[in-house]
Amino acid sequence: MSESPDFRKWAARVAGQAGKERNASEAHRLMSIAEYWTRLADIEDWQRDSQSGENTTAH
């Protein structure tokens, strides 16, 4: 099975780029991408936690 993407790492990288961006609209676009990837990471965490919870209650 392949490793899942590291959305938080990607979000941090893009947020860093946004901080260096001179163009305000491009900085905003990059921050929106970073926020989206952070939400994806949160969803993955929630799904993983809920699956592990199902596995422990099934025993």
N, C-alpha and C positions, 0 to 999 in steps of 0.2 A: 504494500500500500504506500502511496506517495505521501510525503510530508505535507501537512496543510500550510497554506500561506501564512506568513507572519504579518498580519494586517497592522498590528501596533507598531512594528518596526518601520513598515512602509509609511504609516501615518506620521511618525516622528520625523522621518527623512523629508517628507513633503512639507511638513510644518516648518522645518528648518529652512527649506528653500523659500517658503512664503515669507519668512522673516527677513530674508536677504533681498527679496524682490522689490524693485523700485516702483513698478507699475501697480497701483492700488487694486485695479480690477483683477490683475493676474494673481496678486497676493490673496485676494478674496477667493478666487477660484481654487487656488491650491489649498487654502484652509478648508474650503468646502469638501475637497477630496479627502483631506486628512480626517475630518469629522466623520465622513461616510465610512472610511476604513476603520475608524475606532468603533463605530456602531456595529460594523460587521464582526469585529473581534469580540465585542460584548455578546452578540448573538451566538457566536461559536462557543464562547464560554458558557453561556446559559444552556445551550443544547448539550454540551459535554457534561455539565453538572447534572442536568435532568436525566440524562442517560445513565450516568453513574449512580444516581439515586434509584433509578428503576432496577438496576442490576443488584443493588444491595437489598432492596425490599423483596426481590424475587426469591431470595434464598430462604 
